Structures are given as structure tokens and as C-alpha cells.
Amino acid sequence: LTVDTSSGSFSPTQLTAKSGAPIEITFGQGTGCVADVVFPDLQINQSLENGPVTIKLPALAPGNYAFACGMDMQHGTLVVQ
């Protein structure tokens, strides 16, 4: 999965992945508001300033996992099915 941050926001804002398998999400280099990405439910807070950055997640249970910029102004959702 790939997320573009070049416009100062996350694109796309909704990602879909399958449950039962590890997940990799690559975020482009971020500046300003999207200099960091935070997955609060997964205890992840990752800088994107030296991106692109790939976040490797273990297999997750089905559900919606929110992510946001470090300022909590830009938001997205990882949907695990």
C-alpha cells in the first residue's frame, strides 16, 4: 500500500488490506502537517521527514485503524477485512 503526502495531506485517505497477513504501508516524504504519521491504536508515531518510509505491521484483526498527522489535522483509515 502506498500513501502520497506531496500535497500536504494523505492520499488516499482510506487503505484496504486483508486480515491474517502482514501489511506494509509506504508513506512519501512528508513536511509540515504530514511530517509525522500516527496510528494511535497501534502505538505508532513515525517521522516522514526523511521519507519515503515503509511501516511494517503484523497481521491485524478485521476492523478500522485510524491514522493521522502529528498535528491531528489530516486523517485516514486503514480498513482490514
Biopython code that builds the backbone (N, CA, C, O; Angstrom):
import numpy as np
from Bio.PDB.StructureBuilder import StructureBuilder

atoms = [
    (1, "LEU", "N", (0.845, -1.176, 0.000)),
    (1, "LEU", "CA", (0.000, 0.000, 0.000)),
    (1, "LEU", "C", (0.887, 1.235, 0.000)),
    (1, "LEU", "O", (1.935, 1.247, 0.645)),
    (2, "THR", "N", (0.478, 2.267, -0.714)),
    (2, "THR", "CA", (1.276, 3.483, -0.832)),
    (2, "THR", "C", (0.403, 4.705, -0.562)),
    (2, "THR", "O", (-0.727, 4.798, -1.042)),
    (3, "VAL", "N", (0.950, 5.640, 0.217)),
    (3, "VAL", "CA", (0.244, 6.880, 0.532)),
    (3, "VAL", "C", (1.114, 8.047, 0.082)),
    (3, "VAL", "O", (2.272, 8.161, 0.484)),
    (4, "ASP", "N", (0.549, 8.906, -0.750)),
    (4, "ASP", "CA", (1.241, 10.102, -1.228)),
    (4, "ASP", "C", (1.017, 11.234, -0.222)),
    (4, "ASP", "O", (-0.099, 11.441, 0.254)),
    (5, "THR", "N", (2.082, 11.958, 0.093)),
    (5, "THR", "CA", (1.980, 13.084, 1.025)),
    (5, "THR", "C", (2.415, 14.397, 0.382)),
    (5, "THR", "O", (2.542, 15.408, 1.072)),
    (6, "SER", "N", (2.643, 14.396, -0.927)),
    (6, "SER", "CA", (3.217, 15.565, -1.599)),
    (6, "SER", "C", (2.302, 16.792, -1.585)),
    (6, "SER", "O", (2.780, 17.917, -1.735)),
    (7, "SER", "N", (1.006, 16.592, -1.408)),
    (7, "SER", "CA", (0.068, 17.722, -1.408)),
    (7, "SER", "C", (-0.160, 18.290, -0.008)),
    (7, "SER", "O", (-0.979, 19.190, 0.175)),
    (8, "GLY", "N", (0.565, 17.764, 0.978)),
    (8, "GLY", "CA", (0.365, 18.218, 2.351)),
    (8, "GLY", "C", (-0.756, 17.506, 3.065)),
    (8, "GLY", "O", (-1.179, 17.916, 4.146)),
    (9, "SER", "N", (-1.242, 16.431, 2.455)),
    (9, "SER", "CA", (-2.276, 15.602, 3.070)),
    (9, "SER", "C", (-2.011, 14.156, 2.671)),
    (9, "SER", "O", (-1.118, 13.882, 1.869)),
    (10, "PHE", "N", (-2.782, 13.236, 3.227)),
    (10, "PHE", "CA", (-2.646, 11.825, 2.882)),
    (10, "PHE", "C", (-3.545, 11.504, 1.689)),
    (10, "PHE", "O", (-4.717, 11.879, 1.670)),
    (11, "SER", "N", (-2.994, 10.814, 0.701)),
    (11, "SER", "CA", (-3.780, 10.406, -0.460)),
    (11, "SER", "C", (-3.344, 9.005, -0.888)),
    (11, "SER", "O", (-2.183, 8.816, -1.253)),
    (12, "PRO", "N", (-4.229, 8.035, -0.854)),
    (12, "PRO", "CA", (-5.638, 8.116, -0.465)),
    (12, "PRO", "C", (-5.787, 8.197, 1.055)),
    (12, "PRO", "O", (-4.837, 7.958, 1.799)),
    (13, "THR", "N", (-6.984, 8.533, 1.493)),
    (13, "THR", "CA", (-7.247, 8.601, 2.928)),
    (13, "THR", "C", (-7.810, 7.292, 3.460)),
    (13, "THR", "O", (-7.892, 7.105, 4.674)),
    (14, "GLN", "N", (-8.199, 6.385, 2.573)),
    (14, "GLN", "CA", (-8.658, 5.066, 3.006)),
    (14, "GLN", "C", (-7.843, 4.001, 2.313)),
    (14, "GLN", "O", (-7.728, 3.978, 1.087)),
    (15, "LEU", "N", (-7.274, 3.110, 3.126)),
    (15, "LEU", "CA", (-6.492, 1.982, 2.625)),
    (15, "LEU", "C", (-7.217, 0.708, 3.011)),
    (15, "LEU", "O", (-7.833, 0.643, 4.075)),
    (16, "THR", "N", (-7.153, -0.306, 2.161)),
    (16, "THR", "CA", (-7.803, -1.580, 2.453)),
    (16, "THR", "C", (-6.773, -2.696, 2.391)),
    (16, "THR", "O", (-5.991, -2.782, 1.444)),
    (17, "ALA", "N", (-6.780, -3.555, 3.415)),
    (17, "ALA", "CA", (-5.846, -4.676, 3.483)),
    (17, "ALA", "C", (-6.593, -5.906, 3.987)),
    (17, "ALA", "O", (-7.664, -5.800, 4.584)),
    (18, "LYS", "N", (-6.008, -7.072, 3.734)),
    (18, "LYS", "CA", (-6.611, -8.326, 4.177)),
    (18, "LYS", "C", (-6.115, -8.685, 5.572)),
    (18, "LYS", "O", (-4.948, -8.482, 5.906)),
    (19, "SER", "N", (-7.025, -9.221, 6.375)),
    (19, "SER", "CA", (-6.630, -9.690, 7.701)),
    (19, "SER", "C", (-5.849, -10.992, 7.551)),
    (19, "SER", "O", (-5.952, -11.671, 6.530)),
    (20, "GLY", "N", (-5.083, -11.328, 8.557)),
    (20, "GLY", "CA", (-4.358, -12.588, 8.564)),
    (20, "GLY", "C", (-3.019, -12.560, 7.868)),
    (20, "GLY", "O", (-2.336, -13.583, 7.823)),
    (21, "ALA", "N", (-2.614, -11.418, 7.318)),
    (21, "ALA", "CA", (-1.323, -11.311, 6.629)),
    (21, "ALA", "C", (-0.650, -10.005, 7.048)),
    (21, "ALA", "O", (-1.332, -9.012, 7.300)),
    (22, "PRO", "N", (0.682, -9.998, 7.124)),
    (22, "PRO", "CA", (1.379, -8.741, 7.438)),
    (22, "PRO", "C", (1.040, -7.663, 6.408)),
    (22, "PRO", "O", (0.718, -7.962, 5.258)),
    (23, "ILE", "N", (1.118, -6.416, 6.840)),
    (23, "ILE", "CA", (0.753, -5.273, 5.998)),
    (23, "ILE", "C", (1.933, -4.315, 5.934)),
    (23, "ILE", "O", (2.549, -4.018, 6.957)),
    (24, "GLU", "N", (2.251, -3.832, 4.741)),
    (24, "GLU", "CA", (3.278, -2.809, 4.570)),
    (24, "GLU", "C", (2.640, -1.582, 3.932)),
    (24, "GLU", "O", (1.964, -1.676, 2.907)),
    (25, "ILE", "N", (2.867, -0.429, 4.557)),
    (25, "ILE", "CA", (2.354, 0.838, 4.032)),
    (25, "ILE", "C", (3.538, 1.773, 3.840)),
    (25, "ILE", "O", (4.272, 2.050, 4.788)),
    (26, "THR", "N", (3.726, 2.262, 2.619)),
    (26, "THR", "CA", (4.804, 3.201, 2.337)),
    (26, "THR", "C", (4.222, 4.602, 2.214)),
    (26, "THR", "O", (3.363, 4.867, 1.373)),
    (27, "PHE", "N", (4.706, 5.484, 3.069)),
    (27, "PHE", "CA", (4.312, 6.892, 3.058)),
    (27, "PHE", "C", (5.411, 7.694, 2.388)),
    (27, "PHE", "O", (6.591, 7.476, 2.661)),
    (28, "GLY", "N", (5.039, 8.619, 1.514)),
    (28, "GLY", "CA", (6.006, 9.500, 0.877)),
    (28, "GLY", "C", (6.620, 10.449, 1.890)),
    (28, "GLY", "O", (6.161, 10.544, 3.029)),
    (29, "GLN", "N", (7.658, 11.148, 1.466)),
    (29, "GLN", "CA", (8.301, 12.125, 2.346)),
    (29, "GLN", "C", (7.298, 13.202, 2.719)),
    (29, "GLN", "O", (6.646, 13.781, 1.851)),
    (30, "GLY", "N", (7.177, 13.467, 4.008)),
    (30, "GLY", "CA", (6.206, 14.444, 4.468)),
    (30, "GLY", "C", (6.867, 15.661, 5.080)),
    (30, "GLY", "O", (7.921, 15.563, 5.709)),
    (31, "THR", "N", (6.238, 16.804, 4.891)),
    (31, "THR", "CA", (6.693, 18.041, 5.517)),
    (31, "THR", "C", (5.480, 18.757, 6.091)),
    (31, "THR", "O", (4.341, 18.419, 5.770)),
    (32, "GLY", "N", (5.727, 19.736, 6.931)),
    (32, "GLY", "CA", (4.624, 20.488, 7.514)),
    (32, "GLY", "C", (3.712, 19.592, 8.314)),
    (32, "GLY", "O", (4.165, 18.830, 9.168)),
    (33, "CYS", "N", (2.433, 19.683, 8.039)),
    (33, "CYS", "CA", (1.439, 18.928, 8.794)),
    (33, "CYS", "C", (1.662, 17.420, 8.703)),
    (33, "CYS", "O", (1.442, 16.707, 9.682)),
    (34, "VAL", "N", (2.086, 16.933, 7.562)),
    (34, "VAL", "CA", (2.258, 15.485, 7.399)),
    (34, "VAL", "C", (3.720, 15.057, 7.567)),
    (34, "VAL", "O", (4.172, 14.112, 6.921)),
    (35, "ALA", "N", (4.448, 15.753, 8.432)),
    (35, "ALA", "CA", (5.830, 15.369, 8.726)),
    (35, "ALA", "C", (5.877, 14.108, 9.577)),
    (35, "ALA", "O", (6.923, 13.468, 9.684)),
    (36, "ASP", "N", (4.746, 13.747, 10.185)),
    (36, "ASP", "CA", (4.648, 12.537, 11.005)),
    (36, "ASP", "C", (3.330, 11.845, 10.695)),
    (36, "ASP", "O", (2.353, 12.478, 10.294)),
    (37, "VAL", "N", (3.324, 10.525, 10.890)),
    (37, "VAL", "CA", (2.067, 9.780, 10.829)),
    (37, "VAL", "C", (1.921, 9.038, 12.153)),
    (37, "VAL", "O", (2.882, 8.477, 12.681)),
    (38, "VAL", "N", (0.691, 9.047, 12.678)),
    (38, "VAL", "CA", (0.400, 8.435, 13.966)),
    (38, "VAL", "C", (-0.755, 7.457, 13.789)),
    (38, "VAL", "O", (-1.807, 7.804, 13.253)),
    (39, "PHE", "N", (-0.536, 6.219, 14.253)),
    (39, "PHE", "CA", (-1.598, 5.219, 14.347)),
    (39, "PHE", "C", (-1.853, 5.023, 15.842)),
    (39, "PHE", "O", (-1.191, 4.190, 16.462)),
    (40, "PRO", "N", (-2.793, 5.765, 16.443)),
    (40, "PRO", "CA", (-2.959, 5.721, 17.900)),
    (40, "PRO", "C", (-3.266, 4.328, 18.445)),
    (40, "PRO", "O", (-2.739, 3.946, 19.489)),
    (41, "ASP", "N", (-4.114, 3.562, 17.749)),
    (41, "ASP", "CA", (-4.498, 2.236, 18.240)),
    (41, "ASP", "C", (-3.357, 1.228, 18.170)),
    (41, "ASP", "O", (-3.395, 0.197, 18.840)),
    (42, "LEU", "N", (-2.340, 1.524, 17.361)),
    (42, "LEU", "CA", (-1.218, 0.602, 17.180)),
    (42, "LEU", "C", (0.057, 1.118, 17.846)),
    (42, "LEU", "O", (1.120, 0.515, 17.698)),
    (43, "GLN", "N", (-0.040, 2.218, 18.571)),
    (43, "GLN", "CA", (1.092, 2.842, 19.257)),
    (43, "GLN", "C", (2.252, 3.136, 18.302)),
    (43, "GLN", "O", (3.412, 2.889, 18.631)),
    (44, "ILE", "N", (1.929, 3.665, 17.119)),
    (44, "ILE", "CA", (2.944, 4.026, 16.122)),
    (44, "ILE", "C", (2.937, 5.538, 15.944)),
    (44, "ILE", "O", (1.887, 6.148, 15.738)),
    (45, "ASN", "N", (4.125, 6.133, 16.027)),
    (45, "ASN", "CA", (4.325, 7.558, 15.747)),
    (45, "ASN", "C", (5.618, 7.636, 14.948)),
    (45, "ASN", "O", (6.704, 7.529, 15.516)),
    (46, "GLN", "N", (5.512, 7.823, 13.632)),
    (46, "GLN", "CA", (6.658, 7.720, 12.728)),
    (46, "GLN", "C", (6.893, 9.027, 11.984)),
    (46, "GLN", "O", (5.969, 9.598, 11.404)),
    (47, "SER", "N", (8.137, 9.495, 12.006)),
    (47, "SER", "CA", (8.508, 10.674, 11.226)),
    (47, "SER", "C", (8.560, 10.305, 9.750)),
    (47, "SER", "O", (9.029, 9.227, 9.386)),
    (48, "LEU", "N", (8.076, 11.209, 8.904)),
    (48, "LEU", "CA", (8.120, 11.021, 7.451)),
    (48, "LEU", "C", (9.065, 12.020, 6.790)),
    (48, "LEU", "O", (9.164, 12.057, 5.563)),
    (49, "GLU", "N", (9.756, 12.827, 7.584)),
    (49, "GLU", "CA", (10.592, 13.899, 7.036)),
    (49, "GLU", "C", (11.734, 13.393, 6.169)),
    (49, "GLU", "O", (12.181, 14.101, 5.267)),
    (50, "ASN", "N", (12.213, 12.185, 6.423)),
    (50, "ASN", "CA", (13.296, 11.614, 5.615)),
    (50, "ASN", "C", (12.772, 10.521, 4.695)),
    (50, "ASN", "O", (13.521, 9.632, 4.291)),
    (51, "GLY", "N", (11.479, 10.587, 4.363)),
    (51, "GLY", "CA", (10.791, 9.550, 3.597)),
    (51, "GLY", "C", (11.334, 9.362, 2.206)),
    (51, "GLY", "O", (12.236, 10.087, 1.788)),
    (52, "PRO", "N", (10.803, 8.406, 1.486)),
    (52, "PRO", "CA", (9.648, 7.604, 1.881)),
    (52, "PRO", "C", (9.982, 6.639, 3.018)),
    (52, "PRO", "O", (11.124, 6.210, 3.182)),
    (53, "VAL", "N", (8.950, 6.311, 3.797)),
    (53, "VAL", "CA", (9.085, 5.431, 4.952)),
    (53, "VAL", "C", (8.064, 4.308, 4.817)),
    (53, "VAL", "O", (6.887, 4.553, 4.550)),
    (54, "THR", "N", (8.530, 3.064, 5.005)),
    (54, "THR", "CA", (7.628, 1.912, 4.976)),
    (54, "THR", "C", (7.372, 1.451, 6.405)),
    (54, "THR", "O", (8.303, 1.153, 7.153)),
    (55, "ILE", "N", (6.104, 1.400, 6.767)),
    (55, "ILE", "CA", (5.692, 0.905, 8.078)),
    (55, "ILE", "C", (5.228, -0.527, 7.891)),
    (55, "ILE", "O", (4.344, -0.808, 7.082)),
    (56, "LYS", "N", (5.838, -1.432, 8.652)),
    (56, "LYS", "CA", (5.503, -2.853, 8.568)),
    (56, "LYS", "C", (4.650, -3.222, 9.772)),
    (56, "LYS", "O", (5.070, -3.080, 10.920)),
    (57, "LEU", "N", (3.454, -3.693, 9.487)),
    (57, "LEU", "CA", (2.514, -4.078, 10.530)),
    (57, "LEU", "C", (2.348, -5.589, 10.537)),
    (57, "LEU", "O", (2.412, -6.223, 9.483)),
    (58, "PRO", "N", (2.136, -6.173, 11.708)),
    (58, "PRO", "CA", (1.827, -7.603, 11.752)),
    (58, "PRO", "C", (0.420, -7.837, 11.212)),
    (58, "PRO", "O", (-0.303, -6.887, 10.915)),
    (59, "ALA", "N", (0.041, -9.090, 11.088)),
    (59, "ALA", "CA", (-1.336, -9.400, 10.707)),
    (59, "ALA", "C", (-2.268, -8.773, 11.744)),
    (59, "ALA", "O", (-2.058, -8.924, 12.948)),
    (60, "LEU", "N", (-3.283, -8.079, 11.276)),
    (60, "LEU", "CA", (-4.221, -7.396, 12.168)),
    (60, "LEU", "C", (-5.601, -8.030, 12.078)),
    (60, "LEU", "O", (-5.982, -8.584, 11.047)),
    (61, "ALA", "N", (-6.334, -7.939, 13.166)),
    (61, "ALA", "CA", (-7.716, -8.404, 13.177)),
    (61, "ALA", "C", (-8.554, -7.478, 12.297)),
    (61, "ALA", "O", (-8.210, -6.308, 12.132)),
    (62, "PRO", "N", (-9.644, -7.985, 11.734)),
    (62, "PRO", "CA", (-10.515, -7.119, 10.943)),
    (62, "PRO", "C", (-10.987, -5.920, 11.765)),
    (62, "PRO", "O", (-11.268, -6.030, 12.958)),
    (63, "GLY", "N", (-11.063, -4.784, 11.094)),
    (63, "GLY", "CA", (-11.515, -3.569, 11.764)),
    (63, "GLY", "C", (-10.963, -2.339, 11.083)),
    (63, "GLY", "O", (-10.261, -2.435, 10.076)),
    (64, "ASN", "N", (-11.281, -1.191, 11.630)),
    (64, "ASN", "CA", (-10.807, 0.090, 11.114)),
    (64, "ASN", "C", (-9.736, 0.635, 12.045)),
    (64, "ASN", "O", (-9.936, 0.702, 13.258)),
    (65, "TYR", "N", (-8.605, 1.023, 11.481)),
    (65, "TYR", "CA", (-7.478, 1.554, 12.235)),
    (65, "TYR", "C", (-7.205, 2.969, 11.728)),
    (65, "TYR", "O", (-6.779, 3.159, 10.588)),
    (66, "ALA", "N", (-7.450, 3.944, 12.574)),
    (66, "ALA", "CA", (-7.282, 5.342, 12.188)),
    (66, "ALA", "C", (-5.810, 5.718, 12.160)),
    (66, "ALA", "O", (-5.006, 5.195, 12.932)),
    (67, "PHE", "N", (-5.466, 6.642, 11.249)),
    (67, "PHE", "CA", (-4.153, 7.271, 11.292)),
    (67, "PHE", "C", (-4.335, 8.760, 11.054)),
    (67, "PHE", "O", (-5.336, 9.196, 10.485)),
    (68, "ALA", "N", (-3.355, 9.531, 11.495)),
    (68, "ALA", "CA", (-3.446, 10.990, 11.397)),
    (68, "ALA", "C", (-2.045, 11.571, 11.316)),
    (68, "ALA", "O", (-1.053, 10.888, 11.570)),
    (69, "CYS", "N", (-1.986, 12.840, 10.959)),
    (69, "CYS", "CA", (-0.707, 13.545, 11.008)),
    (69, "CYS", "C", (-0.389, 13.841, 12.475)),
    (69, "CYS", "O", (-1.246, 13.678, 13.345)),
    (70, "GLY", "N", (0.822, 14.269, 12.741)),
    (70, "GLY", "CA", (1.232, 14.561, 14.106)),
    (70, "GLY", "C", (0.445, 15.684, 14.750)),
    (70, "GLY", "O", (0.371, 15.764, 15.977)),
    (71, "MET", "N", (-0.147, 16.557, 13.940)),
    (71, "MET", "CA", (-0.960, 17.664, 14.461)),
    (71, "MET", "C", (-2.433, 17.285, 14.579)),
    (71, "MET", "O", (-3.247, 18.097, 15.020)),
    (72, "ASP", "N", (-2.784, 16.056, 14.187)),
    (72, "ASP", "CA", (-4.155, 15.541, 14.220)),
    (72, "ASP", "C", (-5.107, 16.380, 13.372)),
    (72, "ASP", "O", (-6.270, 16.573, 13.727)),
    (73, "MET", "N", (-4.588, 16.879, 12.233)),
    (73, "MET", "CA", (-5.418, 17.672, 11.321)),
    (73, "MET", "C", (-5.768, 16.902, 10.045)),
    (73, "MET", "O", (-6.845, 17.103, 9.482)),
    (74, "GLN", "N", (-4.884, 16.035, 9.588)),
    (74, "GLN", "CA", (-5.108, 15.200, 8.402)),
    (74, "GLN", "C", (-5.359, 13.776, 8.888)),
    (74, "GLN", "O", (-4.631, 13.272, 9.743)),
    (75, "HIS", "N", (-6.380, 13.132, 8.348)),
    (75, "HIS", "CA", (-6.780, 11.821, 8.853)),
    (75, "HIS", "C", (-6.947, 10.810, 7.730)),
    (75, "HIS", "O", (-7.170, 11.159, 6.570)),
    (76, "GLY", "N", (-6.833, 9.548, 8.116)),
    (76, "GLY", "CA", (-7.077, 8.449, 7.201)),
    (76, "GLY", "C", (-7.469, 7.215, 7.985)),
    (76, "GLY", "O", (-7.443, 7.206, 9.216)),
    (77, "THR", "N", (-7.833, 6.168, 7.251)),
    (77, "THR", "CA", (-8.264, 4.921, 7.874)),
    (77, "THR", "C", (-7.676, 3.740, 7.124)),
    (77, "THR", "O", (-7.717, 3.683, 5.895)),
    (78, "LEU", "N", (-7.128, 2.800, 7.882)),
    (78, "LEU", "CA", (-6.728, 1.507, 7.346)),
    (78, "LEU", "C", (-7.864, 0.546, 7.657)),
    (78, "LEU", "O", (-8.154, 0.274, 8.822)),
    (79, "VAL", "N", (-8.508, 0.031, 6.613)),
    (79, "VAL", "CA", (-9.615, -0.912, 6.772)),
    (79, "VAL", "C", (-9.060, -2.311, 6.546)),
    (79, "VAL", "O", (-8.577, -2.631, 5.460)),
    (80, "VAL", "N", (-9.135, -3.140, 7.582)),
    (80, "VAL", "CA", (-8.659, -4.523, 7.484)),
    (80, "VAL", "C", (-9.888, -5.413, 7.404)),
    (80, "VAL", "O", (-10.749, -5.391, 8.284)),
    (81, "GLN", "N", (-9.955, -6.212, 6.315)),
    (81, "GLN", "CA", (-11.133, -7.064, 6.080)),
    (81, "GLN", "C", (-10.764, -8.526, 6.154)),
    (81, "GLN", "O", (-11.624, -9.390, 5.983)),
]
sb = StructureBuilder()
sb.init_structure("model")
sb.init_model(0)
sb.init_chain("A")
sb.init_seg("    ")
for serial, (resi, resn, name, xyz) in enumerate(atoms, 1):
    if name == "N":
        sb.init_residue(resn, " ", resi, " ")
    sb.init_atom(name, np.array(xyz, "f"), 0.0, 1.0, " ", f" {name:<3s}", serial, name[0])
structure = sb.get_structure()
